[in-house]
């Protein structure tokens, strides 16, 4: 038991591990027992799962443990997006939500996310408390699987989004949209929301394939070559890509132009503020684009900055007036909804923005970059022999001839230069990996910063 307990550790977004290695039915039950001990009997929990290998089995095992501990359980009857699970927790006033997913990780992984009663990501305090209860009591799994209540939790989710999106304004527009579900649980929910409109929606990779076609369901540019090619060749007005559990997004503009999630956050803020007239601040993480600073200043709204991890944005959305918040990996949250990411919602709002402005996404993107600056954002992970933390004393005072004028070090170390370019080092909390991020006004400059980062790592050992 002691060895098993040491295998279960929460990262920035839940516990993830390799299936049949440390991610086993036994460990899922042990973790679920700890969650049950944290909650106590008489509470209510929803359990959802994605399209990964055995996700339904792992979800059922968790549900059995909860029910056996006197906790009322709603178990999804099908693979579902994580935001749908978050929505049912909030809308039905449940105490917690459990999502069986490894999000964008490769097919050999699965995971376990905890959502709080507001539908947001579990805080570090909550997950630490659960970790402290691991193995403290014997697993209870006496309830039979057939006694668990299975529910279609997507119906209320779709109904809410159909009311959230301005379908009346969208109804007669004829934009053409291609959605890449990346074999994840996002499936074709966007089409269900747009039912009855003249928006033409086509899908790719929207079948269940636990191997994810041999790739990983992560909406980064190198995984979206087919989406980019089809958007360009078939003249789509917008391409949308969702990750494995559909809580993250990337997008493609006409001509096959990749829209980095950093820019999607800016577009959402502009749309909700200018087109819908909504108030509220804008949230980015420490490795967020400088474009967000410029947009917040122009809109005269407060800009918040958090450590990496959407749970920090989620916590802010629960306590402050936030119009939009997002992370570099593509997680976007918006006002008057759950304090959590939703790739489908973000994609639908991009469609709505095209309708409001009567322009395709490339025109909107070009206008945005002309007004707020064209920034090029790049990232590279370096695998090291052992885990290290960045050290300020080993870092230079100028980068590529530009003076470092500010240093932020509350989550990694970010060096900000006089020309608004920047370079950031952030060690992984769980692996011997140094993540480096850079942004510049040209792609060449941004890439040169990453090359410099590699030299610094090799020479100085940050």
C-alpha positions as CSV (number, residue, x, y, z in Angstrom):
1,X,0.0,0.0,0.0
2,X,2.8,2.4,0.9
3,X,4.4,2.0,-2.5
4,X,1.1,2.4,-4.2
5,X,0.3,5.7,-2.3
6,X,3.7,7.1,-3.4
7,X,2.7,6.5,-7.0
8,X,-0.3,8.9,-6.9
9,X,0.8,12.6,-7.1
10,X,-1.3,15.5,-8.4
11,X,0.4,17.9,-10.9
12,X,-0.9,21.2,-12.2
13,X,-4.1,19.5,-13.6
14,X,-4.8,16.2,-11.8
15,X,-3.0,12.9,-11.5
16,X,-1.7,11.3,-14.8
17,X,0.2,8.1,-15.3
18,X,0.7,5.2,-17.7
19,X,-2.1,2.7,-18.0
20,X,-1.3,-0.7,-16.5
21,X,1.9,0.7,-15.0
22,X,0.8,2.9,-12.2
23,X,-2.5,3.9,-13.6
24,X,-4.5,0.8,-12.6
25,X,-8.0,0.0,-11.4
26,X,-6.5,-0.6,-7.9
27,X,-4.9,2.9,-7.8
28,X,-8.0,4.6,-9.1
29,X,-10.0,2.9,-6.3
30,X,-7.4,3.9,-3.7
31,X,-7.5,7.5,-4.9
32,X,-11.3,7.5,-5.0
33,X,-11.4,6.2,-1.5
34,X,-9.2,9.2,-0.4
35,X,-11.6,11.5,-2.2
36,X,-14.5,9.8,-0.4
37,X,-12.8,10.2,2.9
38,X,-12.2,13.9,2.2
39,X,-15.9,14.4,1.3
40,X,-17.7,12.2,3.9
41,X,-21.0,10.4,3.3
42,X,-24.1,12.1,2.2
43,X,-22.4,14.3,-0.4
44,X,-23.0,14.3,-4.2
45,X,-20.4,13.6,-7.0
46,X,-20.5,13.4,-10.8
47,X,-18.1,11.2,-12.7
48,X,-17.2,11.6,-16.4
49,X,-14.7,10.1,-18.7
50,X,-13.1,10.6,-22.1
51,X,-12.4,8.3,-25.1
52,X,-9.1,6.8,-23.8
53,X,-8.5,3.0,-23.4
54,X,-10.6,1.7,-20.4
55,X,-11.7,5.2,-19.4
56,X,-15.3,4.0,-18.9
57,X,-14.0,1.1,-16.7
58,X,-11.9,3.5,-14.5
59,X,-14.9,5.9,-14.2
60,X,-17.2,3.0,-13.1
61,X,-14.6,1.8,-10.6
62,X,-14.5,5.3,-9.1
63,X,-18.3,5.6,-9.0
64,X,-18.5,2.2,-7.2
65,X,-16.2,3.4,-4.4
66,X,-18.1,6.6,-4.0
67,X,-21.5,4.9,-3.8
68,X,-20.1,2.3,-1.4
69,X,-19.1,5.2,0.9
70,X,-22.6,6.6,1.0
71,X,-21.9,9.3,-1.6
72,X,-24.6,9.9,-4.2
73,X,-23.1,9.4,-7.7
74,X,-24.0,10.5,-11.2
75,X,-22.0,8.6,-13.8
76,X,-21.9,9.7,-17.4
77,X,-23.4,7.2,-19.8
78,X,-20.9,8.2,-22.6
79,X,-17.5,9.8,-23.2
80,X,-18.0,13.5,-22.5
81,X,-16.0,16.8,-22.6
82,X,-14.5,17.8,-19.3
83,X,-16.4,21.1,-19.3
84,X,-19.7,19.2,-19.6
85,X,-18.7,17.4,-16.4
86,X,-17.8,20.7,-14.7
87,X,-21.1,22.2,-15.9
88,X,-23.2,19.4,-14.4
89,X,-21.4,19.8,-11.0
90,X,-22.2,23.5,-10.9
91,X,-25.7,23.4,-12.3
92,X,-26.8,20.5,-10.1
93,X,-25.1,21.9,-7.0
94,X,-22.9,18.8,-6.5
95,X,-20.0,18.7,-4.1
96,X,-17.3,17.5,-6.5
97,X,-16.7,16.3,-10.0
98,X,-14.3,13.5,-11.1
99,X,-13.1,13.4,-14.7
100,X,-11.2,10.3,-16.0
101,X,-8.9,11.8,-18.6
102,X,-5.3,12.5,-19.4
103,X,-6.3,15.4,-21.6
104,X,-3.6,15.9,-24.3
105,X,-1.2,13.2,-23.1
106,X,-0.2,10.3,-25.4
107,X,-2.5,7.3,-25.6
108,X,-0.7,5.2,-23.1
109,X,-1.7,7.7,-20.3
110,X,-4.8,8.2,-18.4
111,X,-5.7,10.6,-15.6
112,X,-7.9,11.8,-12.8
113,X,-9.1,15.4,-12.5
114,X,-11.0,16.8,-9.5
115,X,-13.5,19.7,-10.0
116,X,-14.8,21.7,-7.1
117,X,-18.4,22.6,-6.4
118,X,-18.3,25.6,-8.8
119,X,-17.0,23.4,-11.6
120,X,-13.5,24.9,-11.4
121,X,-10.2,23.1,-11.0
122,X,-9.4,21.7,-7.5
123,X,-7.1,23.9,-5.6
124,X,-3.6,22.8,-4.5
125,X,-4.9,22.7,-0.9
126,X,-7.7,20.3,-1.8
127,X,-5.5,17.9,-3.8
128,X,-2.8,18.0,-1.0
129,X,-5.5,17.1,1.5
130,X,-6.7,14.2,-0.7
131,X,-3.0,13.0,-1.1
132,X,-2.7,13.0,2.7
133,X,-5.7,10.6,2.9
134,X,-4.3,8.1,0.5
135,X,-4.2,4.6,2.0
136,X,-5.5,5.8,5.4
137,X,-8.6,3.6,5.1
138,X,-9.5,0.3,3.3
139,X,-11.2,0.7,-0.1
140,X,-14.9,0.2,0.0
141,X,-16.3,-1.2,-3.2
142,X,-19.3,-3.3,-2.1
143,X,-21.9,-1.7,-4.3
144,X,-22.6,-3.5,-7.6
145,X,-21.8,-1.6,-10.8
146,X,-25.4,-2.0,-12.1
147,X,-26.6,0.0,-9.1
148,X,-24.8,3.1,-10.3
149,X,-27.0,5.8,-11.8
150,X,-25.9,6.5,-15.4
151,X,-27.0,9.9,-16.9
152,X,-26.6,11.8,-20.2
153,X,-24.8,14.8,-18.6
154,X,-24.4,16.5,-22.0
155,X,-28.0,17.5,-22.5
156,X,-28.0,20.3,-20.0
157,X,-24.5,21.3,-21.2
158,X,-25.7,21.7,-24.8
159,X,-28.9,23.5,-23.8
160,X,-26.9,26.0,-21.7
161,X,-24.5,26.8,-24.5
162,X,-27.3,27.2,-27.1
163,X,-28.7,29.9,-24.8
164,X,-25.3,31.4,-24.2
165,X,-24.4,31.8,-27.9
166,X,-26.3,34.4,-29.9
167,X,-28.0,31.9,-32.2
168,X,-30.5,34.5,-33.4
169,X,-27.7,36.6,-34.8
170,X,-25.8,33.6,-36.1
171,X,-28.9,31.8,-37.6
172,X,-28.7,33.0,-41.2
173,X,-25.0,33.4,-41.6
174,X,-23.3,31.0,-44.0
175,X,-19.8,30.7,-42.6
176,X,-18.0,27.4,-43.2
177,X,-16.2,25.8,-40.2
178,X,-14.1,22.7,-39.9
179,X,-13.7,21.1,-36.5
180,X,-10.8,18.7,-35.7
181,X,-11.9,16.6,-32.6
182,X,-8.5,14.8,-32.5
183,X,-10.4,11.6,-31.7
184,X,-11.3,13.0,-28.3
185,X,-14.5,13.4,-26.4
186,X,-15.3,16.8,-28.0
187,X,-16.9,14.7,-30.8
188,X,-19.6,16.8,-32.6
189,X,-21.1,18.9,-29.8
190,X,-20.4,22.1,-31.7
191,X,-22.8,20.9,-34.4
192,X,-25.5,20.2,-31.8
193,X,-25.2,23.7,-30.5
194,X,-25.4,25.2,-34.0
195,X,-28.3,23.0,-35.1
196,X,-30.9,25.1,-37.0
197,X,-28.4,27.7,-38.2
198,X,-26.9,28.0,-41.7
199,X,-23.3,27.7,-40.4
200,X,-21.9,24.7,-42.3
201,X,-19.9,22.6,-39.8
202,X,-17.7,19.7,-40.9
203,X,-15.7,17.4,-38.7
204,X,-12.5,15.4,-38.9
205,X,-11.1,12.8,-36.5
206,X,-14.4,12.7,-34.6
207,X,-14.6,8.9,-34.1
208,X,-13.5,7.0,-31.1
209,X,-9.9,5.9,-31.5
210,X,-8.1,5.2,-28.2
211,X,-4.7,5.3,-30.0
212,X,-5.5,8.8,-31.3
213,X,-4.3,7.7,-34.7
214,X,-0.8,7.2,-33.4
215,X,-0.3,10.8,-32.3
216,X,-1.3,12.7,-29.2
217,X,-4.6,14.7,-28.9
218,X,-2.8,18.0,-28.3
219,X,-3.9,21.1,-30.4
220,X,-0.4,22.4,-31.2
221,X,0.6,23.4,-34.7
222,X,2.7,20.4,-35.5
223,X,-0.3,18.1,-34.9
224,X,-2.7,20.1,-37.1
225,X,-1.1,19.9,-40.6
226,X,-4.2,18.2,-42.0
227,X,-6.5,20.7,-40.5
228,X,-4.4,23.6,-41.9
229,X,-4.3,22.0,-45.3
230,X,-8.0,21.4,-45.5
231,X,-8.9,24.9,-44.3
232,X,-6.7,26.3,-47.0
233,X,-7.7,23.9,-49.8
234,X,-11.5,23.8,-49.1
235,X,-11.7,27.5,-48.3
236,X,-13.1,27.3,-44.7
237,X,-13.7,30.5,-42.8
238,X,-12.4,29.0,-39.6
239,X,-10.8,25.8,-38.4
240,X,-11.1,24.7,-34.8
241,X,-9.1,22.0,-33.0
242,X,-10.0,20.5,-29.6
243,X,-7.8,18.4,-27.3
244,X,-8.5,14.9,-25.9
245,X,-11.1,16.1,-23.4
246,X,-12.2,19.2,-25.3
247,X,-11.2,21.8,-22.7
248,X,-8.5,23.3,-24.9
249,X,-8.5,24.9,-28.3
250,X,-6.4,26.0,-31.2
251,X,-7.6,27.6,-34.4
252,X,-6.8,28.0,-38.1
253,X,-7.7,31.0,-40.2
254,X,-8.4,31.0,-44.0
255,X,-5.3,30.1,-46.0
256,X,-4.2,27.6,-43.3
257,X,-2.9,30.3,-40.9
258,X,-2.4,28.8,-37.4
259,X,-3.9,31.0,-34.7
260,X,-1.9,30.5,-31.5
261,X,-4.1,30.1,-28.3
262,X,-2.4,33.2,-26.9
263,X,-4.1,35.2,-29.7
264,X,-7.4,33.4,-29.3
265,X,-7.5,34.7,-25.7
266,X,-7.1,38.3,-27.0
267,X,-9.8,37.7,-29.7
268,X,-12.3,36.5,-27.0
269,X,-11.6,39.5,-24.8
270,X,-12.2,41.9,-27.7
271,X,-15.4,40.1,-28.8
272,X,-16.9,39.9,-25.3
273,X,-16.0,43.5,-24.4
274,X,-16.6,45.3,-27.7
275,X,-19.3,43.2,-29.4
276,X,-21.2,42.0,-26.4
277,X,-20.5,45.0,-24.2
278,X,-19.4,42.9,-21.2
279,X,-17.2,44.2,-18.4
280,X,-14.5,42.4,-16.5
281,X,-10.8,41.9,-16.4
282,X,-8.5,39.8,-18.5
283,X,-6.3,37.0,-17.1
284,X,-3.1,35.5,-18.5
285,X,-0.4,33.3,-17.0
286,X,3.2,34.5,-16.4
287,X,4.1,32.9,-19.8
288,X,1.3,34.8,-21.6
289,X,1.8,37.1,-24.5
290,X,2.5,40.8,-24.3
291,X,-0.4,41.3,-26.7
292,X,-2.7,40.7,-23.7
293,X,-1.1,43.7,-21.9
294,X,-1.8,45.9,-25.0
295,X,-5.4,44.7,-25.4
296,X,-6.2,45.2,-21.7
297,X,-4.7,48.7,-21.8
298,X,-6.7,49.6,-24.9
299,X,-10.0,48.2,-23.4
300,X,-9.2,49.9,-20.1
301,X,-9.7,46.7,-18.2
302,X,-7.6,45.2,-15.4
303,X,-5.0,42.6,-16.4
304,X,-4.4,39.8,-14.0
305,X,-1.3,37.5,-14.2
306,X,-1.1,34.1,-12.5
307,X,1.3,31.2,-12.2
308,X,1.1,28.5,-14.9
309,X,-1.9,26.2,-14.6
310,X,-5.6,27.0,-15.3
311,X,-6.6,26.3,-11.7
312,X,-5.1,29.7,-10.8
313,X,-7.2,31.4,-13.4
314,X,-10.2,29.3,-12.3
315,X,-9.8,30.5,-8.7
316,X,-9.7,34.2,-9.9
317,X,-12.8,33.7,-12.0
318,X,-14.6,32.5,-8.8
319,X,-13.7,35.6,-6.8
320,X,-13.2,38.5,-9.4
321,X,-15.1,40.0,-12.3
322,X,-13.3,38.3,-15.2
323,X,-14.4,38.6,-18.8
324,X,-11.9,36.1,-20.2
325,X,-8.9,34.1,-19.0
326,X,-6.6,31.8,-20.7
327,X,-3.3,29.9,-20.8
328,X,-0.7,29.3,-23.4
329,X,-1.7,25.7,-23.8
330,X,-5.2,26.7,-25.1
331,X,-7.4,26.6,-22.1
332,X,-9.9,29.4,-22.3
333,X,-12.6,30.5,-19.7
334,X,-15.2,33.1,-20.2
335,X,-17.6,35.2,-18.1
336,X,-21.1,34.0,-17.0
337,X,-20.3,30.3,-17.3
338,X,-18.2,27.8,-15.3
339,X,-14.9,29.0,-14.0
340,X,-13.1,26.5,-16.2
341,X,-11.8,25.9,-19.7
342,X,-14.0,24.9,-22.6
343,X,-12.6,24.5,-26.1
344,X,-16.0,24.2,-27.7
345,X,-17.3,27.3,-26.1
346,X,-14.2,29.3,-27.2
347,X,-14.6,28.0,-30.7
348,X,-18.3,28.9,-30.8
349,X,-17.5,32.4,-29.6
350,X,-15.0,32.8,-32.4
351,X,-17.7,31.9,-34.9
352,X,-20.0,34.4,-33.1
353,X,-17.2,37.1,-33.4
354,X,-17.1,36.5,-37.2
355,X,-20.9,36.9,-37.4
356,X,-20.9,40.1,-35.3
357,X,-18.1,41.6,-37.4
358,X,-19.2,40.0,-40.7
359,X,-15.6,39.0,-41.5
360,X,-13.7,35.8,-41.7
361,X,-11.2,35.0,-39.0
362,X,-8.1,36.0,-41.1
363,X,-9.4,39.5,-41.6
364,X,-10.2,39.8,-37.9
365,X,-6.8,38.4,-36.9
366,X,-4.9,40.8,-39.3
367,X,-6.8,43.8,-37.9
368,X,-6.1,42.7,-34.3
369,X,-2.3,42.3,-35.0
370,X,-2.2,45.6,-36.8
371,X,-3.7,47.4,-33.8
372,X,-2.0,45.5,-30.9
373,X,1.2,44.3,-32.4
374,X,2.3,41.1,-34.1
375,X,4.0,38.8,-31.6
376,X,5.6,35.5,-32.3
377,X,5.4,33.0,-29.4
378,X,7.5,29.8,-29.3
379,X,8.3,27.2,-26.7
380,X,10.8,24.3,-26.4
381,X,11.3,21.7,-23.7
382,X,14.7,20.4,-22.8
383,X,15.1,17.0,-21.2
384,X,17.9,17.0,-18.6
385,X,19.7,14.3,-16.6
386,X,18.1,15.5,-13.4
387,X,15.5,18.0,-12.2
388,X,16.9,21.5,-11.7
389,X,15.5,24.9,-10.8
390,X,16.4,28.1,-12.7
391,X,18.9,30.4,-10.9
392,X,18.7,34.1,-11.5
393,X,22.5,34.6,-10.8
394,X,23.3,32.4,-13.8
395,X,21.2,34.3,-16.2
396,X,22.4,37.2,-18.5
397,X,21.6,40.9,-18.0
398,X,20.8,41.3,-21.8
399,X,19.4,39.0,-24.5
400,X,20.5,39.4,-28.1
401,X,21.7,42.9,-27.4
402,X,18.6,44.0,-25.7
403,X,18.8,45.0,-22.0
404,X,16.8,43.0,-19.5
405,X,14.6,45.6,-17.8
406,X,12.4,43.3,-15.6
407,X,12.6,39.9,-14.0
408,X,9.6,37.9,-12.7
409,X,10.4,34.8,-10.7
410,X,7.2,33.7,-8.9
411,X,6.8,30.7,-11.2
412,X,10.1,30.0,-13.0
413,X,12.1,33.0,-14.2
414,X,11.0,35.4,-16.9
415,X,13.5,37.9,-18.4
416,X,11.7,40.9,-20.0
417,X,13.7,43.1,-22.4
418,X,13.4,46.7,-23.3
419,X,11.9,45.9,-26.7
420,X,9.0,43.8,-25.1
421,X,10.7,40.6,-26.2
422,X,11.2,38.0,-23.4
423,X,12.6,34.7,-22.5
424,X,11.4,32.4,-19.7
425,X,12.8,29.3,-17.9
426,X,10.5,27.0,-15.9
427,X,11.4,23.7,-14.6
428,X,8.9,20.9,-14.5
429,X,7.6,20.0,-11.1
430,X,7.5,16.3,-11.8
431,X,10.1,15.5,-14.5
432,X,13.7,16.4,-15.4
433,X,12.5,18.9,-18.0
434,X,13.3,22.6,-18.4
435,X,10.5,24.4,-20.3
436,X,11.6,27.5,-22.2
437,X,9.3,30.1,-23.7
438,X,10.1,33.2,-25.8
439,X,8.3,35.9,-27.6
440,X,9.5,38.5,-30.1
441,X,8.2,40.8,-32.8
442,X,9.6,38.5,-35.5
443,X,9.6,34.7,-35.6
444,X,13.3,34.7,-36.3
445,X,13.9,36.8,-33.1
446,X,11.7,34.5,-31.0
447,X,13.6,31.4,-32.3
448,X,16.9,33.0,-31.6
449,X,15.9,33.6,-28.0
450,X,15.2,29.8,-27.7
451,X,18.5,29.0,-29.2
452,X,20.1,31.3,-26.6
453,X,18.1,29.6,-23.9
454,X,19.6,26.2,-25.0
455,X,23.1,27.7,-24.8
456,X,22.5,29.1,-21.4
457,X,21.2,25.7,-20.1
458,X,24.1,23.8,-21.5
459,X,26.8,26.3,-20.4
460,X,25.5,27.5,-17.0
461,X,23.1,24.8,-15.9
462,X,20.2,27.0,-14.9
